[in-house]
Amino acid sequence: MEPMEVSITDEEYMMKKAKSFLETDCYRCRSWLLTAKSMFPSNFGIHFECYEIEKNLRCVQRAARCFSCLLEDFPNEAILWKEIENFTPILCMDTSSLSEEQTFFRKMFSALPLTIQQKLLSVCAERSEDTMEHCRLVLLLLNRFPQSSTELALKLMDTMITAEKHNQCPNVINCYRKILVCDLGPLLVSTNTLNQKNLYKMLTKTTEFYITYAMGGHSIIQNLPDTENYIKTPWEDLFASCERIGKKLSWELRSVLSQSDKRKAWKKVSSFAKKFVIASNNSELSKQLVFCGMILFVRHVFDYNKSLKIENGSEYLLVKAIKGPKVQINKPPLKQAVLSIATKLNESLIGITDESSEVLDHFKMAFNYWELLTNKEPMCTDYWKLSAQIKVDTFIGQFLNDIEFYQGKYKNLFKAVPVHESIRKSLSLVTLYYCVQEFKKCTEHIFMVVEQIENLSLYGSVSAEIANPPEDREMYFIQIAKLPVLQYCVKIMVQILYNQLSNYPSTSDILIGHLLVLSQMVWPEGKVIAEDMYNHIGKLPLFTYPQFSAYITNIDIIEHFMAMFMENDKCVLNVFPCVASSLSPRISTRGAGKGVKEEFRLALKKQVSRWSEPIDETMLLFFKNERESLMKTATLMEKSLTF
């Protein structure tokens, strides 16, 4: 029995014949397709098959013509819309990551008549249930067809702002804000779509986004392709965006944002404030000044924060300048004295312990803008309002702390000290407790610093700024490195011990000895301290300091002790345990005296041989061994100020 033949329709037969020539003869294939389309013009299957064949053959122009016919003649076919849904997301993708098929779809779309492209994008955007895809398609529509309605652009702006809120994004660094600011914003501004109210709205959103991205240390923006999920130059992009919007608002100050000379920019801003804003009390001029001024202010704070951390892993900390040693520590005032910042920064009050000028420069520039924006109306009110919107205080905490330190609001700063244990935390507490004259706690934290110093990899160098600051210096930035930090702690201990000695001249010899030891770390400025100690010793009948041999390595001090021993018969120098038994009572016979002098001379000669020992190691040993006596002196010093 012969198999039954399956009957097929004429349409199916013609399509089968066309496909049979697909791989061998594309012209005969197309001839059959053309015949089929002519005979059955209302058959969707034939028309869609024509499109599929041209797509498989990668014929961009032919596929585009077939697709256009499908959209015009069969706009409601589900299969067609499934095809559209498959390739419309490709239109929003970055071209560098497209496959061969995806590249074909991009080219085919571009080959469609412009009216079809516009209609397709518009309909696809309306049909899209995914908010991000909808936004991207509308954005693509607006980019390709700038003449699209203003309402559509404004609606997209509102959609993206609403989507950001609806999706409960944890912060402003999200995919919706990024596309709003980086893609839609420039388009809206360039096409004169936004009125003044919406321009300020976009300006605020833009400023908040870029400042948060730059100051918050963000890198990856979630839910975006790899080519779009980061901002390479946030500050430059912010300046460019604000200049575009400023131009639309006819801002005179817009050019200061891209001004490379920071001092010229500041001069122009301050001159504008004085000439126009403060004099006229004009709210629009104030907004212009506040936006430009705040952006520059935050940028300087950004640079300031960055300069506080050095490339070699170290950092700077603002600390109280320690004068002296002949500076009397008085009782703390009942009310804390505060420096006013209503006037310009007094640059002589603040210094730095090394040759770097960046930290100071950035602090001074940021301070200038801060003072301008927060102390004069009408900018002050506008600044605080904008600052709250953008949450500026979140990113300028370190600068605000240093401002309070400059103002002398030391008690407010204890809550700002880092929580985790570190040398930065300990050193911060050293300087704060010194400033509020709690010398016991100050000294306790000096010992904590000394313990942590050994973990510092950076050695640094001693600083004349620490040893002998200028007369009007009130504070300086200290590099957190071994030598400058140790030198600073030594300088504080010198002040505490020196004041205790001044208040109680009859105090035991140990104060004089300790001051001689500490003076070595701040030499040659320490020579003043040493000479004062020599005078104290010269008035004593007996000076006993057995620790002399352990800590004194400075040749000048050793030589002076030799001279005192040889020339001063009124004072017995009991500083070497090996010759102590021969010193008291004072030897009167010439022969015996000669023997004592020889023993003393040999002991000093041995001491001189240690001149090359690192002074920092000597100081660390001193703090470790003399902790009890130093703590006792600091406690007594603090108590003396409470009565």
C-alpha positions as CSV (number, residue, x, y, z in Angstrom):
1,M,0.0,0.0,0.0
2,E,1.5,3.4,-1.1
3,P,1.8,6.1,1.6
4,M,-0.8,8.8,1.5
5,E,0.4,12.2,0.3
6,V,-0.2,15.0,2.7
7,S,-1.9,17.9,0.9
8,I,-0.5,21.4,1.5
9,T,-1.9,24.8,0.6
10,D,-0.6,26.9,-2.3
11,E,1.0,29.4,0.2
12,E,2.8,26.6,2.0
13,Y,4.0,25.1,-1.3
14,M,5.5,28.4,-2.5
15,M,7.2,29.0,0.8
16,K,8.7,25.5,0.7
17,K,10.0,26.1,-2.7
18,A,11.6,29.4,-1.7
19,K,13.3,27.8,1.3
20,S,14.7,25.0,-0.8
21,F,16.8,27.5,-2.7
22,L,17.9,29.5,0.4
23,E,21.3,28.1,0.7
24,T,22.0,27.5,-3.0
25,D,20.4,30.3,-5.0
26,C,19.2,33.4,-3.1
27,Y,17.9,34.9,-6.3
28,R,15.5,32.0,-7.1
29,C,14.6,32.1,-3.4
30,R,13.6,35.7,-3.6
31,S,11.7,35.1,-6.9
32,W,9.5,32.6,-5.2
33,L,9.0,34.9,-2.2
34,L,8.0,37.8,-4.5
35,T,5.5,35.6,-6.4
36,A,4.0,34.4,-3.1
37,K,3.7,38.0,-1.8
38,S,2.0,39.1,-5.0
39,M,-0.5,36.2,-5.0
40,F,-1.3,36.4,-1.3
41,P,-0.8,40.1,-0.2
42,S,-2.8,39.7,3.0
43,N,-1.0,36.6,4.3
44,F,1.0,37.6,7.4
45,G,2.9,34.3,7.4
46,I,4.4,34.8,3.9
47,H,5.4,38.4,4.7
48,F,7.0,37.4,8.0
49,E,8.8,34.5,6.3
50,C,10.2,37.0,3.8
51,Y,11.5,39.1,6.6
52,E,13.0,36.0,8.4
53,I,14.8,34.9,5.3
54,E,16.3,38.4,4.7
55,K,17.3,38.5,8.4
56,N,19.1,35.2,8.1
57,L,20.8,36.3,5.0
58,R,21.9,39.4,6.9
59,C,20.6,41.8,4.2
60,V,20.1,45.0,6.2
61,Q,18.2,47.0,3.6
62,R,15.9,44.2,2.4
63,A,15.1,43.2,5.9
64,A,14.3,46.8,6.8
65,R,11.9,47.1,3.9
66,C,10.2,43.8,4.8
67,F,9.9,44.9,8.5
68,S,8.4,48.3,7.5
69,C,5.7,46.5,5.4
70,L,4.9,44.2,8.3
71,L,4.5,47.2,10.7
72,E,2.3,49.1,8.2
73,D,0.1,46.1,7.1
74,F,0.1,43.8,10.2
75,P,0.5,46.1,13.2
76,N,-1.4,43.9,15.6
77,E,0.2,40.5,15.0
78,A,1.6,39.0,18.3
79,I,4.5,37.3,16.5
80,L,5.6,40.6,15.1
81,W,5.6,42.3,18.5
82,K,7.4,39.4,20.1
83,E,10.2,40.1,17.5
84,I,10.1,43.8,18.3
85,E,10.4,43.1,22.0
86,N,13.4,40.9,21.3
87,F,15.4,43.6,19.5
88,T,14.3,47.0,21.0
89,P,16.4,46.6,24.1
90,I,19.4,46.2,21.8
91,L,18.9,49.8,20.6
92,C,19.8,51.0,24.1
93,M,22.9,48.9,24.4
94,D,26.5,50.0,24.0
95,T,27.7,49.2,20.5
96,S,31.1,47.8,21.7
97,S,29.4,44.8,23.4
98,L,27.0,43.7,20.6
99,S,27.0,40.3,19.0
100,E,26.8,39.9,15.2
101,E,23.0,39.4,15.4
102,Q,22.6,42.4,17.7
103,T,24.7,44.5,15.4
104,F,22.4,43.5,12.5
105,F,19.3,44.6,14.4
106,R,20.9,48.0,15.2
107,K,21.7,48.5,11.5
108,M,18.3,47.3,10.4
109,F,16.6,49.8,12.7
110,S,18.7,52.6,11.4
111,A,17.7,51.6,7.8
112,L,13.9,52.0,8.7
113,P,12.2,55.2,7.5
114,L,12.4,57.9,10.2
115,T,8.6,57.9,10.7
116,I,8.7,54.2,11.4
117,Q,11.6,54.6,13.8
118,Q,9.8,57.3,15.7
119,K,6.6,55.4,15.8
120,L,8.3,52.2,16.8
121,L,10.2,53.8,19.7
122,S,7.1,55.6,20.9
123,V,4.9,52.5,20.9
124,C,7.6,50.3,22.4
125,A,8.1,52.7,25.2
126,E,4.4,52.9,26.0
127,R,4.1,49.0,25.9
128,S,7.2,48.5,28.1
129,E,6.4,47.3,31.6
130,D,10.0,47.7,32.8
131,T,10.7,51.2,34.0
132,M,14.3,51.3,33.1
133,E,13.7,50.0,29.6
134,H,10.8,52.5,29.2
135,C,13.1,55.4,30.2
136,R,15.9,54.2,27.9
137,L,13.5,54.0,24.9
138,V,12.0,57.4,25.5
139,L,15.5,58.8,25.9
140,L,16.5,57.2,22.6
141,L,13.4,58.7,21.0
142,L,14.3,62.1,22.3
143,N,17.9,61.8,21.2
144,R,17.0,60.7,17.7
145,F,14.0,63.0,17.3
146,P,14.7,66.3,19.2
147,Q,11.5,67.7,17.8
148,S,9.5,65.2,20.0
149,S,7.0,66.9,22.3
150,T,8.2,68.9,25.4
151,E,5.6,67.1,27.4
152,L,7.3,63.8,26.7
153,A,10.7,65.0,27.9
154,L,9.2,66.5,31.1
155,K,7.2,63.4,31.7
156,L,10.4,61.3,31.4
157,M,12.1,63.5,33.9
158,D,9.2,63.0,36.4
159,T,9.2,59.3,35.7
160,M,12.8,58.9,36.6
161,I,12.5,60.9,39.7
162,T,9.4,58.9,40.7
163,A,11.2,55.6,39.9
164,E,14.1,56.6,42.1
165,K,11.7,57.1,45.0
166,H,9.4,54.1,44.2
167,N,12.4,51.7,44.1
168,Q,13.6,53.0,47.5
169,C,17.1,53.5,46.3
170,P,19.4,53.6,49.3
171,N,21.2,56.7,48.0
172,V,21.3,59.0,45.0
173,I,24.0,56.9,43.3
174,N,21.6,54.7,41.4
175,C,20.8,53.9,37.8
176,Y,17.8,56.2,37.5
177,R,19.6,59.3,38.8
178,K,22.7,58.5,36.7
179,I,20.6,58.4,33.5
180,L,18.6,61.5,34.6
181,V,21.8,63.5,35.2
182,C,24.2,62.2,32.6
183,D,21.9,61.4,29.7
184,L,18.6,63.2,30.0
185,G,19.8,66.4,31.7
186,P,22.1,67.6,28.9
187,L,19.4,66.8,26.3
188,L,16.7,68.8,28.2
189,V,19.0,71.8,28.7
190,S,20.2,71.9,25.1
191,T,16.6,71.8,23.7
192,N,15.2,74.6,25.8
193,T,12.7,72.2,27.3
194,L,13.0,73.4,30.9
195,N,11.7,76.5,32.5
196,Q,13.5,78.3,35.3
197,K,11.9,76.2,38.0
198,N,12.8,72.9,36.3
199,L,16.3,74.2,35.5
200,Y,17.0,74.7,39.2
201,K,15.4,71.3,39.9
202,M,17.8,69.6,37.5
203,L,20.7,71.6,38.8
204,T,20.1,70.4,42.3
205,K,19.7,66.8,41.2
206,T,22.9,67.0,39.2
207,T,24.9,68.7,41.9
208,E,23.7,66.2,44.5
209,F,24.6,63.2,42.3
210,Y,28.1,64.3,41.4
211,I,29.1,65.5,44.8
212,T,27.8,62.3,46.4
213,Y,29.6,60.2,43.9
214,A,32.9,62.1,44.2
215,M,32.9,62.7,48.0
216,G,31.4,59.4,49.0
217,G,34.1,57.3,47.3
218,H,31.6,55.5,45.0
219,S,32.8,53.5,42.0
220,I,30.2,51.1,40.6
221,I,26.6,52.1,40.0
222,Q,24.4,49.1,40.3
223,N,22.0,47.8,37.6
224,L,23.9,49.4,34.7
225,P,26.1,47.8,32.0
226,D,29.8,47.8,32.6
227,T,30.3,50.6,30.1
228,E,27.9,52.9,32.0
229,N,28.2,52.0,35.7
230,Y,30.9,54.5,36.6
231,I,31.8,58.1,36.3
232,K,35.4,58.7,35.2
233,T,35.6,62.4,35.9
234,P,32.8,63.4,38.3
235,W,34.1,66.9,39.1
236,E,34.7,67.9,35.5
237,D,31.3,66.5,34.5
238,L,29.7,68.5,37.4
239,F,31.4,71.7,36.3
240,A,30.3,71.2,32.6
241,S,26.7,70.4,33.6
242,C,26.4,73.4,35.9
243,E,28.0,75.7,33.2
244,R,25.4,74.5,30.7
245,I,22.5,75.2,33.1
246,G,24.1,78.4,34.3
247,K,24.3,79.6,30.7
248,K,20.5,79.0,30.4
249,L,20.0,81.0,33.6
250,S,22.3,83.8,32.4
251,W,24.7,83.3,35.2
252,E,27.7,85.6,35.2
253,L,29.6,83.3,37.6
254,R,29.3,80.1,35.6
255,S,32.8,80.4,34.2
256,V,34.5,80.2,37.6
257,L,33.8,76.5,37.8
258,S,36.2,75.7,35.1
259,Q,38.7,78.3,36.2
260,S,42.1,76.6,36.5
261,D,43.6,79.3,38.8
262,K,41.8,78.7,42.1
263,R,42.8,82.1,43.5
264,K,41.4,83.9,40.5
265,A,38.2,82.0,40.9
266,W,38.0,82.9,44.6
267,K,38.7,86.6,43.8
268,K,35.9,86.6,41.2
269,V,33.4,84.9,43.6
270,S,34.2,87.2,46.6
271,S,34.1,90.3,44.4
272,F,30.7,89.2,43.0
273,A,29.4,88.6,46.5
274,K,30.5,92.0,47.7
275,K,29.5,94.0,44.7
276,F,26.1,92.5,43.8
277,V,24.7,90.0,46.3
278,I,25.4,91.6,49.7
279,A,24.8,95.1,48.4
280,S,21.5,94.4,46.6
281,N,20.2,91.5,48.7
282,N,19.0,90.0,45.4
283,S,17.7,86.4,45.8
284,E,18.5,85.3,42.3
285,L,22.0,86.6,42.5
286,S,22.3,84.8,45.8
287,K,21.3,81.5,44.3
288,Q,23.9,81.9,41.6
289,L,26.6,82.6,44.1
290,V,25.5,79.8,46.5
291,F,25.5,77.1,43.8
292,C,28.8,78.1,42.3
293,G,30.4,78.9,45.7
294,M,29.1,75.6,47.3
295,I,30.4,73.5,44.5
296,L,33.9,75.1,44.7
297,F,33.8,74.9,48.5
298,V,33.1,71.1,48.4
299,R,35.7,70.6,45.7
300,H,38.3,72.3,47.9
301,V,37.2,70.2,50.9
302,F,37.6,67.1,48.6
303,D,41.1,68.2,47.8
304,Y,41.8,69.0,51.4
305,N,40.6,65.5,52.6
306,K,42.8,64.0,49.8
307,S,45.9,66.0,50.8
308,L,45.5,64.9,54.5
309,K,46.4,61.4,53.3
310,I,49.9,61.1,51.9
311,E,50.8,58.6,49.1
312,N,53.3,56.9,51.4
313,G,50.5,55.8,53.7
314,S,50.9,58.6,56.3
315,E,48.4,61.4,57.0
316,Y,48.2,64.8,58.7
317,L,46.4,65.8,61.8
318,L,45.6,69.3,63.0
319,V,47.0,69.8,66.6
320,K,47.6,72.5,69.1
321,A,50.9,74.3,68.7
322,I,53.0,73.9,71.8
323,K,54.9,77.0,72.7
324,G,57.6,77.5,75.2
325,P,58.9,76.1,77.2
326,K,58.6,79.4,79.2
327,V,54.9,79.7,78.6
328,Q,52.9,79.8,81.8
329,I,49.9,77.4,81.9
330,N,47.1,79.2,83.8
331,K,43.9,78.0,85.2
332,P,41.3,77.2,82.6
333,P,38.7,79.9,82.0
334,L,35.2,79.3,83.2
335,K,34.0,79.9,79.6
336,Q,35.8,78.5,76.6
337,A,37.4,81.2,74.4
338,V,36.4,80.9,70.8
339,L,38.0,82.5,67.8
340,S,35.5,84.2,65.6
341,I,35.4,83.2,61.9
342,A,33.3,86.2,61.0
343,T,36.5,87.7,59.6
344,K,39.0,86.2,57.1
345,L,41.2,83.4,58.1
346,N,44.3,84.5,60.1
347,E,46.9,82.6,58.2
348,S,49.6,83.1,60.7
349,L,47.7,81.1,63.3
350,I,48.0,77.8,61.4
351,G,51.1,76.1,60.0
352,I,52.4,72.7,59.0
353,T,55.3,70.6,60.3
354,D,57.0,69.8,56.9
355,E,57.5,71.4,53.6
356,S,54.2,70.4,52.0
357,S,51.9,73.3,51.2
358,E,49.0,71.5,49.7
359,V,47.2,70.8,53.0
360,L,47.4,74.4,54.1
361,D,46.4,75.8,50.7
362,H,43.3,73.6,50.4
363,F,42.3,74.3,54.0
364,K,42.6,78.0,53.4
365,M,40.6,78.0,50.2
366,A,37.9,75.9,51.7
367,F,37.8,78.1,54.7
368,N,37.3,81.2,52.6
369,Y,34.3,79.8,50.8
370,W,32.9,78.4,54.1
371,E,33.2,81.8,55.7
372,L,31.6,83.6,52.8
373,L,28.6,81.2,52.5
374,T,27.8,80.8,56.2
375,N,28.3,84.2,57.6
376,K,26.7,86.7,55.3
377,E,23.1,87.1,54.2
378,P,21.3,86.4,51.9
379,M,23.8,83.6,51.0
380,C,23.8,82.1,54.5
381,T,20.1,81.1,54.4
382,D,20.3,79.9,50.8
383,Y,23.4,77.9,51.6
384,W,22.0,76.0,54.6
385,K,18.8,75.2,52.6
386,L,20.8,73.8,49.6
387,S,23.3,72.1,51.9
388,A,20.4,70.3,53.7
389,Q,19.0,69.2,50.3
390,I,22.3,67.8,49.1
391,K,23.4,66.6,52.5
392,V,26.8,68.3,52.2
393,D,27.6,68.0,55.9
394,T,27.8,64.2,55.3
395,F,31.0,64.7,53.3
396,I,32.7,67.6,55.1
397,G,32.9,66.2,58.6
398,Q,36.7,66.3,58.9
399,F,36.8,69.9,57.6
400,L,34.1,71.0,60.1
401,N,36.0,69.3,62.9
402,D,39.1,71.2,62.0
403,I,37.1,74.4,61.8
404,E,35.9,73.9,65.3
405,F,39.5,73.2,66.4
406,Y,40.5,76.5,64.7
407,Q,37.7,78.2,66.7
408,G,38.9,76.7,69.9
409,K,35.8,74.6,70.5
410,Y,37.9,71.7,71.8
411,K,35.2,70.2,74.1
412,N,32.9,69.6,71.1
413,L,35.5,67.5,69.4
414,F,35.8,64.6,71.8
415,K,32.7,63.1,70.2
416,A,34.4,63.3,66.8
417,V,37.5,61.3,67.8
418,P,37.7,58.0,65.8
419,V,36.1,55.0,67.6
420,H,38.7,52.4,66.6
421,E,42.0,52.3,68.3
422,S,44.8,54.0,66.2
423,I,47.7,56.4,66.7
424,R,45.5,59.1,65.1
425,K,42.9,58.6,67.8
426,S,45.5,58.6,70.6
427,L,47.2,61.7,69.2
428,S,43.9,63.5,68.8
429,L,43.1,62.9,72.5
430,V,46.6,64.0,73.5
431,T,46.1,67.4,71.9
432,L,42.5,67.8,73.0
433,Y,43.2,66.9,76.6
434,Y,46.1,69.3,76.6
435,C,43.9,72.0,75.2
436,V,41.3,71.5,78.0
437,Q,44.2,71.2,80.6
438,E,43.4,67.6,81.6
439,F,47.1,66.8,81.9
440,K,46.7,63.4,83.6
441,K,44.6,62.0,80.7
442,C,46.8,63.9,78.2
443,T,49.9,62.1,79.6
444,E,48.1,58.7,79.6
445,H,47.4,59.1,75.9
446,I,51.0,60.1,75.3
447,F,52.0,56.7,76.6
448,M,49.5,55.1,74.3
449,V,51.0,57.1,71.4
450,V,54.5,55.9,72.4
451,E,53.3,52.3,72.4
452,Q,51.7,52.7,68.9
453,I,54.7,54.6,67.4
454,E,56.7,51.5,67.0
455,N,54.1,50.2,64.5
456,L,54.6,53.2,62.2
457,S,56.5,52.4,59.1
458,L,57.1,56.0,58.2
459,Y,60.1,57.6,60.0
460,G,59.6,61.2,59.1
461,S,61.9,64.0,60.4
462,V,62.1,66.3,63.3
463,S,60.4,69.7,62.7
464,A,61.4,73.2,63.6
465,E,57.7,74.0,63.6
466,I,57.2,71.7,66.5
467,A,60.4,72.5,68.3
468,N,60.0,76.3,68.1
469,P,56.8,77.5,66.5
470,P,56.4,81.2,65.5
471,E,55.1,83.4,68.3
472,D,51.6,83.8,66.8
473,R,51.2,80.2,65.8
474,E,48.2,78.5,67.5
475,M,48.0,75.2,65.6
476,Y,49.7,73.2,62.9
477,F,49.2,70.1,60.8
478,I,51.5,67.3,62.0
479,Q,52.5,64.4,59.8
480,I,51.7,61.1,61.6
481,A,55.2,59.7,61.3
482,K,57.5,58.4,64.0
483,L,59.8,61.4,64.6
484,P,57.4,64.3,64.4
485,V,54.8,62.6,66.6
486,L,57.4,61.6,69.2
487,Q,58.8,65.2,69.1
488,Y,55.3,66.6,69.6
489,C,54.7,64.3,72.7
490,V,58.0,65.3,74.0
491,K,57.2,69.0,73.6
492,I,54.0,68.6,75.6
493,M,55.8,66.8,78.4
494,V,58.4,69.5,78.5
495,Q,55.6,72.1,79.0
496,I,54.0,70.1,81.8
497,L,57.2,69.4,83.6
498,Y,58.5,72.9,83.1
499,N,55.4,74.5,84.5
500,Q,55.5,72.2,87.5
501,L,59.1,73.1,88.1
502,S,58.2,76.8,87.8
503,N,55.3,76.5,90.3
504,Y,57.3,74.4,92.7
505,P,61.0,75.2,92.4
506,S,61.8,73.0,95.4
507,T,60.5,69.9,93.6
508,S,62.9,66.9,93.5
509,D,65.8,66.7,91.1
510,I,64.0,64.3,88.9
511,L,62.0,67.1,87.2
512,I,65.3,68.8,86.2
513,G,66.8,65.6,85.0
514,H,63.7,64.7,83.0
515,L,63.7,68.1,81.3
516,L,67.3,67.7,80.4
517,V,66.5,64.3,78.8
518,L,63.5,65.7,76.9
519,S,65.4,68.8,75.7
520,Q,67.5,66.6,73.5
521,M,64.6,65.8,71.2
522,V,63.9,69.4,70.4
523,W,67.6,70.4,70.0
524,P,68.9,73.1,69.2
525,E,65.8,74.8,70.5
526,G,66.1,72.6,73.6
527,K,69.4,74.4,74.4
528,V,67.3,77.1,76.1
529,I,65.7,74.4,78.4
530,A,69.1,72.9,79.2
531,E,70.6,76.2,80.1
532,D,67.8,76.9,82.5
533,M,68.3,73.5,84.1
534,Y,72.0,74.2,84.5
535,N,71.0,77.4,86.4
536,H,68.7,75.4,88.7
537,I,71.4,72.8,89.3
538,G,74.0,75.5,90.1
539,K,71.9,76.6,93.0
540,L,71.6,73.2,94.5
541,P,74.0,71.7,97.1
542,L,73.4,68.2,95.6
543,F,71.9,67.2,92.3
544,T,71.0,63.5,92.0
545,Y,69.8,62.0,88.8
546,P,71.0,58.4,88.4
547,Q,69.2,58.0,85.1
548,F,71.7,60.4,83.5
549,S,73.8,57.6,82.0
550,A,70.7,55.8,80.5
551,Y,69.3,58.8,78.6
552,I,71.7,61.7,78.1
553,T,73.6,61.3,74.8
554,N,73.8,65.0,73.7
555,I,77.4,66.1,73.6
556,D,76.7,69.7,74.6
557,I,74.9,68.6,77.8
558,I,77.7,66.1,78.6
559,E,80.4,68.7,78.1
560,H,78.5,71.2,80.3
561,F,78.2,68.7,83.1
562,M,82.0,68.1,82.9
563,A,82.5,71.9,83.1
564,M,80.2,72.1,86.1
565,F,81.9,69.3,87.9
566,M,85.3,70.8,87.4
567,E,84.4,74.5,88.2
568,N,81.4,74.4,90.6
569,D,82.5,73.3,94.1
570,K,79.2,74.3,95.6
571,C,77.1,71.5,93.9
572,V,77.7,67.8,94.1
573,L,76.7,66.0,90.8
574,N,75.4,62.6,91.7
575,V,74.6,61.4,88.2
576,F,76.8,58.3,87.8
577,P,76.1,55.5,90.3
578,C,79.6,54.1,89.7
579,V,81.2,57.2,91.3
580,A,78.4,58.2,93.7
581,S,80.1,56.8,96.8
582,S,83.1,59.1,96.2
583,L,81.0,62.2,95.8
584,S,79.4,62.6,99.2
585,P,80.7,64.0,101.4
586,R,82.8,66.2,99.0
587,I,86.4,65.1,98.8
588,S,88.7,67.7,100.2
589,T,92.2,66.3,99.8
590,R,93.9,67.0,96.5
591,G,94.8,63.4,95.8
592,A,91.4,62.0,96.6
593,G,89.7,64.8,94.6
594,K,91.9,64.0,91.6
595,G,90.7,60.4,91.7
596,V,87.1,61.4,91.8
597,K,87.5,63.7,88.9
598,E,89.2,61.0,86.9
599,E,86.4,58.6,87.6
600,F,83.8,61.2,86.6
601,R,85.8,62.1,83.5
602,L,86.0,58.4,82.4
603,A,82.2,58.0,83.0
604,L,81.5,61.1,80.9
605,K,83.9,59.8,78.2
606,K,82.0,56.6,78.1
607,Q,78.8,58.6,77.9
608,V,80.1,60.6,74.9
609,S,80.6,57.4,73.0
610,R,76.9,57.1,72.8
611,W,76.4,60.4,70.9
612,S,75.4,58.6,67.7
613,E,72.5,56.6,69.2
614,P,69.2,57.5,67.6
615,I,67.4,60.0,69.8
616,D,64.0,58.5,69.1
617,E,65.1,55.2,70.6
618,T,66.4,57.0,73.7
619,M,63.1,58.8,74.1
620,L,61.0,55.7,73.7
621,L,63.1,54.0,76.4
622,F,62.7,57.1,78.6
623,F,58.9,57.1,78.3
624,K,58.8,53.3,79.0
625,N,60.9,53.4,82.1
626,E,59.8,56.7,83.6
627,R,56.1,56.4,83.2
628,E,55.3,56.4,86.9
629,S,57.2,59.6,87.7
630,L,55.8,61.4,84.6
631,M,52.2,60.5,85.4
632,K,52.7,61.7,89.0
633,T,54.0,65.1,87.8
634,A,51.1,65.5,85.3
635,T,48.6,64.7,88.0
636,L,50.1,67.2,90.4
637,M,50.2,69.8,87.6
638,E,46.5,69.3,86.9
639,K,45.5,69.5,90.6
640,S,47.5,72.7,91.0
641,L,45.3,74.4,88.4
642,T,42.0,73.5,90.2
643,F,42.8,75.5,93.3
